[in-house]
Amino acid sequence: MDWSKNGQTLVLAISTQCHFCKESTPFYRRLEQEVGKRIKIIAALPQPVADAEQYLKGEGVRVDQVKQISPMALGVRGTPTMLLVNSGGVVTRVWSGKLPPEEQDQVLSILKKG
């Protein structure tokens, strides 16, 4: 990844097999609607890109890029996990698990401040 071109990047470490990921898709749609113009969003899934793209499309989640990579390769223990990465490729924030509504609002607030 060329992080320097992106400014801030939000990496969604998810899986098509994860029910918490599926339950989080309304929030991922909201992320794209509210901060998708300001922040690059990358979906990182262990499944092949074609399967991942089909899954995301079926859930109505739009992202800038889909990558096939295992959560462990990202240093992530479980899915869903969101990583906020700065232009130097440094992870500045991590959110793990299905987030409750108040934490979703906090994430959006942080991303909007950018």
Sequence and secondary structure as in RCSB ss.txt:
>XXXX:A:sequence
MDWSKNGQTLVLAISTQCHFCKESTPFYRRLEQEVGKRIKIIAALPQPVADAEQYLKGEGVRVDQVKQISPMALG
VRGTPTMLLVNSGGVVTRVWSGKLPPEEQDQVLSILKKG
>XXXX:A:secstr
  HHHHSSEEEEE  TT HHHHHHHHHHHHHHHHHTTTSEEEEEESS HHHHHHHHHHHT   SEEEE  TGGGT
 SSSSEEEEE TTS EEEEEESS  HHHHHHHHHHHHH 
